[in-house]
Amino acid sequence: MRIVGGKYRGRRISCPSGKLTRPTSDQARESIFNILSHAEYSLPLNENALVIDIFAGSGALGLEAISRGAGFCLFVETEPKARAAIRENIDTMSLGGVTRLHRRDATKLRIAASNLRGPFTHIFLDPPYNKSLIRPVLRKLGEQGLIAEGAVIIYEMGKDEEPNLRGYEVYDERIWGAAKVVFMGVDK
């Protein structure tokens, strides 16, 4: 896998071994970021963009966001091999100053928004398929004030999943292979 756009385009991304993670393909990542860069519902990926990559796996989505101009990314991952891959990717690209890596269960996440210069503008969620983890994670982020006004949530799930997204406005939905990606925001 490689970064597909931006400052670090072409740089190799280390991926954890085994079958506990399922990296988002280069093609799907490129499509996701092309959609975000042209969608009127998405805040720009610039130095003011604060990104969180939850169930980060290799960290490919967060790394891609940083490469394309985001100012900060928090990676959340519990699996040891995945955390090692993310750490290697951060170190290889010298991104220690604009990233953090948390070993936390995403459904029990506790972060003070003041520690991150504000709430997140771009929220990438790629949980294990068919585990109904989206609601507790979004509830936790909302309770802590970690969802910025106008934030875009990019949620990857199995293509046959139909989760309860009540309280969220779905802007777009795409299917790539076995994955469905929903672009959404908090209902106003």
C-alpha positions as CSV (number, residue, x, y, z in Angstrom):
1,M,0.0,0.0,0.0
2,R,1.1,3.6,-0.7
3,I,-0.1,7.1,0.0
4,V,-2.0,8.0,-3.2
5,G,-2.0,11.8,-3.1
6,G,-0.5,15.0,-1.6
7,K,2.9,15.7,-0.1
8,Y,3.7,12.1,0.7
9,R,2.3,10.6,-2.5
10,G,4.0,7.3,-3.4
11,R,5.4,6.7,0.1
12,R,4.9,3.1,1.2
13,I,2.6,2.3,4.1
14,S,3.4,-0.5,6.5
15,C,0.5,-2.8,7.2
16,P,0.0,-5.1,10.1
17,S,0.4,-8.8,9.4
18,G,-2.5,-11.2,9.9
19,K,-6.2,-10.9,9.3
20,L,-7.2,-8.7,12.3
21,T,-7.2,-5.6,10.1
22,R,-8.5,-4.9,6.6
23,P,-6.8,-1.9,5.0
24,T,-8.8,0.4,2.8
25,S,-7.6,-0.2,-0.7
26,D,-5.5,2.5,-2.5
27,Q,-8.4,2.9,-5.1
28,A,-11.0,3.3,-2.4
29,R,-8.8,5.8,-0.5
30,E,-8.2,7.8,-3.6
31,S,-11.9,7.9,-4.3
32,I,-12.8,8.9,-0.7
33,F,-10.4,11.8,-0.8
34,N,-11.4,12.9,-4.2
35,I,-15.0,13.0,-3.0
36,L,-14.0,15.0,0.1
37,S,-12.0,17.5,-1.9
38,H,-15.0,18.4,-4.1
39,A,-18.0,17.9,-1.8
40,E,-19.7,21.1,-0.5
41,Y,-20.5,19.3,2.7
42,S,-16.8,18.7,3.6
43,L,-14.6,21.2,5.4
44,P,-11.3,21.6,3.6
45,L,-8.3,19.4,4.4
46,N,-5.9,22.2,5.4
47,E,-3.8,23.1,8.3
48,N,-7.0,23.8,10.4
49,A,-8.3,20.3,9.8
50,L,-8.2,18.0,12.8
51,V,-8.6,14.4,11.9
52,I,-9.4,11.3,13.9
53,D,-8.8,7.8,12.4
54,I,-10.7,5.3,14.6
55,F,-10.1,1.6,14.2
56,A,-7.1,2.9,12.4
57,G,-5.5,-0.4,11.3
58,S,-2.4,0.7,9.3
59,G,-3.4,4.4,9.7
60,A,-3.8,4.7,5.9
61,L,-6.8,7.1,6.1
62,G,-5.2,9.4,8.6
63,L,-1.9,9.4,6.9
64,E,-3.6,10.2,3.6
65,A,-5.4,13.1,5.3
66,I,-2.0,14.5,6.6
67,S,-0.4,14.1,3.2
68,R,-3.2,16.1,1.7
69,G,-2.8,19.0,4.1
70,A,-4.6,18.2,7.4
71,G,-3.0,19.8,10.4
72,F,-3.3,17.0,12.9
73,C,-4.4,13.3,13.1
74,L,-5.2,11.2,16.2
75,F,-5.0,7.4,15.5
76,V,-7.1,5.2,17.7
77,E,-6.2,1.5,17.7
78,T,-6.1,-1.4,20.2
79,E,-4.5,-4.2,18.2
80,P,-0.7,-4.4,19.0
81,K,0.4,-5.2,15.4
82,A,-1.7,-2.4,14.0
83,R,-0.3,0.1,16.5
84,A,3.2,-1.0,15.6
85,A,2.5,-0.4,11.9
86,I,1.0,3.0,12.6
87,R,4.0,3.9,14.8
88,E,6.4,2.8,12.0
89,N,4.5,4.8,9.4
90,I,4.5,7.9,11.7
91,D,8.3,7.6,12.3
92,T,9.2,6.8,8.7
93,M,7.4,10.0,7.5
94,S,8.6,12.1,10.5
95,L,5.0,12.9,11.5
96,G,5.4,12.8,15.3
97,G,4.6,16.5,15.6
98,V,1.3,16.3,13.9
99,T,0.0,13.0,15.1
100,R,-0.8,11.0,18.2
101,L,-1.6,7.4,18.7
102,H,-4.0,6.2,21.4
103,R,-4.4,2.6,22.5
104,R,-8.0,2.9,23.6
105,D,-11.2,1.0,23.0
106,A,-13.0,3.5,20.7
107,T,-16.3,2.9,22.6
108,K,-14.7,4.1,25.8
109,L,-12.6,6.9,24.3
110,R,-11.8,9.8,26.6
111,I,-10.1,12.8,25.1
112,A,-10.2,16.5,26.2
113,A,-10.9,18.6,23.2
114,S,-8.6,21.3,24.7
115,N,-5.7,18.9,24.4
116,L,-6.2,18.7,20.6
117,R,-6.7,22.3,19.7
118,G,-10.4,21.8,19.2
119,P,-12.9,19.1,18.1
120,F,-12.4,16.9,15.0
121,T,-13.4,18.2,11.5
122,H,-12.9,14.8,9.8
123,I,-13.8,11.6,11.5
124,F,-12.8,8.3,9.8
125,L,-14.5,5.2,11.2
126,D,-13.6,1.8,9.9
127,P,-14.8,-0.7,12.6
128,P,-14.9,-4.5,12.2
129,Y,-17.9,-5.2,10.0
130,N,-21.2,-6.3,11.5
131,K,-20.3,-5.5,15.1
132,S,-22.7,-2.5,15.7
133,L,-19.9,-0.3,17.0
134,I,-20.8,3.0,15.2
135,R,-23.5,4.2,17.7
136,P,-21.4,3.9,20.9
137,V,-18.3,5.5,19.2
138,L,-20.3,8.5,17.9
139,R,-22.1,8.8,21.2
140,K,-18.7,9.0,23.0
141,L,-17.4,11.6,20.6
142,G,-20.6,13.7,20.9
143,E,-20.6,13.5,24.7
144,Q,-17.1,14.9,24.9
145,G,-17.7,17.7,22.3
146,L,-15.2,16.1,19.9
147,I,-17.3,16.6,16.7
148,A,-16.7,20.0,15.2
149,E,-19.6,22.0,13.7
150,G,-19.8,21.0,10.1
151,A,-17.6,17.9,10.6
152,V,-17.8,15.1,8.0
153,I,-17.9,11.5,9.2
154,I,-16.6,8.9,6.8
155,Y,-17.9,5.5,7.9
156,E,-16.7,2.3,6.2
157,M,-18.8,-0.9,6.7
158,G,-19.7,-4.1,4.9
159,K,-21.6,-3.5,1.7
160,D,-24.7,-5.3,3.1
161,E,-24.8,-3.5,6.4
162,E,-27.7,-1.2,7.2
163,P,-26.8,0.5,10.5
164,N,-29.1,2.9,12.4
165,L,-27.8,6.3,11.4
166,R,-30.7,8.2,13.1
167,G,-29.5,11.7,14.2
168,Y,-27.0,11.9,11.2
169,E,-27.5,13.3,7.7
170,V,-26.2,10.9,5.0
171,Y,-24.6,13.0,2.2
172,D,-23.3,10.2,0.0
173,E,-22.9,6.5,-0.1
174,R,-20.5,4.5,-2.3
175,I,-19.7,0.8,-2.6
176,W,-16.2,-0.5,-3.5
177,G,-15.8,-4.2,-3.5
178,A,-17.0,-5.6,-0.1
179,A,-17.1,-2.2,1.5
180,K,-19.7,0.5,1.7
181,V,-18.6,4.0,2.6
182,V,-21.1,6.5,4.0
183,F,-20.3,10.2,4.1
184,M,-22.4,11.9,6.8
185,G,-22.7,14.7,9.3
186,V,-24.6,15.4,12.5
187,D,-28.3,16.3,11.8
188,K,-29.0,20.0,12.3
